[in-house]
């Protein structure tokens, strides 16, 4: 193709318009994790977002937290923080036998949430859906929720003249996530590439997203046996929520 061409050829043979991002455009990085349980009918996707420049400060703050968790609770930095297990009193995350009880885990989780709340230049968000569907129909609803989320984020990025990358917990074996990205119109999409999958045990930001997802799910679910967690979202996360609160999609 000649360099004088005003656009480039897409895979379907149509000419794409040349890139025309504003001079002050930025790349937004979204770390996404899901929550919800089929038998409750809730499905959620939550995220923590930053820019490449903000990523350094975000990760530094979280790594400092991991040092503090070790100094205060003897939780090694290599231990994966998975909220469902951690706050469900499953496993032994600490080398201190006296820690591995519910009260100490709650104290550690609140320290993590307060750290997220104090991170500079980050935002959080949650998209949710409540359904009566079960089995394969629930899985379809959840897949459609992710499709709606990618469309929502893509439109927000386009309106701001920004680009975005999505990092997700998992191995990438579920094709529904790639399908959602590839359903975006190539000529206008602002989310770049397929989701980038990272196991949460290998990614500190994904572990933060997991805690955000669990906390926001408890806020939505309001299980009578978990009342102490109902206000954690308002107490720690809502001021960072880019939408002002969880959005139904």
N, C-alpha and C positions, 0 to 999 in steps of 0.2 A: 504494500500500500504506500502511496506517495505521502511524504510528510506534509504536503499541502492540503491533504484531505481534512475537512472540518471535523470529522468524527472517525470512529473506528468501527470495524465490522463485529457484530455480535455473532454468537454461535448459530442464530437462526437466520443470518443473512441480512438483518436490518442494521441500518447505521445508527450507532449510539451517539448522543450528543457529547461534545467535549466536556471534560470536567470543568466546573465553574464554581468551586467552593469559595466562600468569602475569605478574605485575607486573614481574618481572626478566627477561622474555623479550628476545631480541635478534634482529637480522637478521644472518644469516651470508651472506657473499658468496663464491662459489666461482668461481675462474678455472680453466677446464678445457681440456686439450689431449690429443690422442690420440698413440699411438705404436704400434709393431709393424708387421710386414710379412707379407703373405699367405704368402710362400714359407717363412717360419719357423713359421707357425701361431700366432704370438703376436698378441694384440690387447690394448691397454691404454688406459685413460683415467686421467690423473693431474690433480691439482688443487692449488692453493694457496688457502687460505681465511682470511678475516679478517672483522671487523665494520666498519661504517662508521667508527667511531672509530679502529680499528686500521688502516684503509685509509690514513689520512694518514701514519702512521709508516712503514708498509710502502712506500708510494710514495716518500716522502722518502728512505728508505734506498736504494731502487733508483735513484733519480735521482742521488743522491750517488755511487753505484757507476758510473753512466754517465760522470760527470765524471772519476772515477778511471781508468776505462778509456781515456778520451781522454788524460789526462795521462801515463799509464804506457805505453799501447800505441798511442795515436793512432787509436782507434776512435771515430769521431764519434757523438754521442748519437742522431743520426738514423738510424744503421745498424741494421737489424733483426737481432737475435740469433736466428738459427734454428739450433738445435743440430746437426741433421743436416748442414747445409751448413758451419757454423762449424767443427765438429770433424772434418768430412770433408775439410777443406782445399779447400773450394770457394769461389770468389769471392775478393774482395780487401776484407775489412771494414776494414782499416786504411789510412790514408794514408801510413804508413811501410812502404816496400817490404820492409824487413828483418823486419817482423812476420809477414808472411803465410806462415808456415811452421808445421808441426805443433807444435813445442815451445812456441812463444809462444802459440799458440791454446789449448793445454792449460793453460798458466799462467793465461791470462785466464779460462778456464772455471772453474778452481778458485777464482779470486777471486770469480766470480759465485756459485758454490755456497756459499762461506764467508759471503758477504753474506746469502744466503737463510737460512743456518743461524743467523745472528745477528739476524734480524728479530724484533722483539718482537710477541707476540700473534698469531702466525700458526700455522697447521697445514698439513700437506700430506697427501696420500693417493693411493693408486693402486688401481684395480680392474683385474683382468686375467682373461684366458681363453686357454687354449692349445687349439688345435683342429687336426684333420686336414682340415677343410673347405677347399676352394679355390674360386676364382671367385665366383659369386653366392652360394654357400652360406657362404663366408667373410664376405662383406658382411652376410649375414643374422645370422651369429654375432656380428659386431661391433655391429650394431644392437641385438641382444638383450642384449649386454653393457651397452650404454648404458641400455637400459630397466631392467635390473637395478640399475645404479648409481643411477639416479634414484629407484627404489623404496627402495634402501638409505639414501640420503641423506635422503629424505623421512621415513622411519621414525625415523632418528636425530634429525632436527629436531623431529618430533612428540613423541618421548620427552622431549626437553629443553624443550619448549614454545617453540621458536623458529621463525622463518620463514627462508627461504633464496631467494637469487637466483643463477642460474647464468649466467656469461659464458663464451662459447665462441669459440675461433678459427674463422674461416670466414665465409662469406657468407650462410649460411642457406638455400642452394639444396637441400640434402639434407633431405627431409621427415622422415626417420626420427627426428631429434632432437625436432622439435615433437610428433611422434606419441607419443614416450615421455612427454613432459610431460603431454600431454592424456589419456594413459591413466591418470594418477593420479586417484583419486576426489576430485571437487571438494569434497565436503562435509567431507573430513578432510585434504586435502593441505596440506603446509606449504611446498612449493616454489612460489613465486609466479611466475606467468606462464610463457610459453615461454622457451627459452634466448635470451639476448641475445648476438647474434653481433658480434664485433669482429675485424677482420683483425689478425693479430699485429703487422704493421708499424705499426699505430696504437695498440697497447696494450702498455705496459711490463709490467703484471701477466700478460698472456697470454704474453709472451716468457719470463717467469720460469716459468710453468706448462709451457711447451715444454721448457725445460731440465730441469725436474723429470721430465717424461714421458720424455725421452731417457735421462736418468741411471738412472731406475728400470727402464726397458726393458733397458738394458745389464746391470743387476744380475740380471734375470730370465733374459735370453737366454744370458749367459755365452759369448759367441762367442770361440773360441780365439785369434782374431787381435786381440781387444780386451781382453786381460786387465787392462791398466792401468786400465780403467774399471769393472771388476767391483765394486770396494769403494767407489766414490764414494758410492753410496747410503748404505752404513753409515757412512762417514766424515763425511758432511755432512747427510744428510736424515733418517735414521731417527729421531733424537731428536725431530723435529717431526711424525712420522707419527701421525695421530690414531687409527689402527688398530694401531699397533705394527709394521706391515709391510704390504706389498701384500696385498690380499684377493682371493681367487678367487670370482668371481660367475658 
